[in-house]
Each structure stands twice: as structure tokens, then as C-alpha cells.
Amino acid sequence: QVQLVESGGGLVQAGGSLRLSCVASRSYFSANVMGWYRQAPGKQRELVAVILRTGNTVYADSVKGRSTISRDSARNTVFLQMNSLKPEDTAVYYCRWAGTSGEYWGQGTQVTVSS
């Protein structure tokens, strides 16, 4: 079992920034991938950004150039720095951990961007 604790969501004006954090209860290096997904009301959950165990990253086109995913392996933490936020970035953001032991999700953190 892997517990994921997210933080950093909130209400921000368009053009602002937020930094999301996800702390895992298991070593980052036992995961194949950690990252962030989001789900807006009435929409399917979608990938935002993930970082692989190798350090390679993948971003959704909608956030590319505005967001940066990074990790602190010593603290089993993954960060998502989001800049130039837009109202369409409003969603619940979920942290995901996937490895040989399975797939785990955090409880989600709300990000609301006002226009």
C-alpha cells in the first residue's frame, strides 16, 4: 500500500502560480512513474504531467511551457509548479503513483483559477 498526501491547491487569479506537492509513503524509486492528473466537473480525468523513474517527463499539451514537474527523491516528493494559470486549469488535481506493487491515487487537491 502506498499513501499519497497532496497539498498546495487553492484559489488563484488568472495569470497566477501555484505549486502542488505530493508526498509518497514509499520510496520514489520503487515507482515506475509519479505524476499529476486532473478532473474538471463533467470531464474525464486527464494527464497533466508525469515524471518517470528515469527522470524523463511527459506533459499535456495544454500545460506545456507553463508547468514544470520535479522531484525530491530523498523526500519521496513530486512537485508541480504551475504558472500563467488559466480558468480552464480549474479542476481537482490528483497525484498518481504506479509501480510493480500497483497503482495508487491521492485524495485530490482543488485548484480554482478565477478570471
Beta strands, then each sheet from edge to edge (+ up, - down):
strand 1: 4-7
strand 2: 10-13
strand 3: 18-24
strand 4: 31-39
strand 5: 46-52
strand 6: 57-59
strand 7: 67-72
strand 8: 77-82
strand 9: 91-99
strand 10: 102-105
strand 11: 109-114
sheet 1: 1+ 3- 8+ 7-
sheet 2: 2+ 11+ 9- 4+ 5- 6+
sheet 3: 2+ 11+ 9- 10+
end
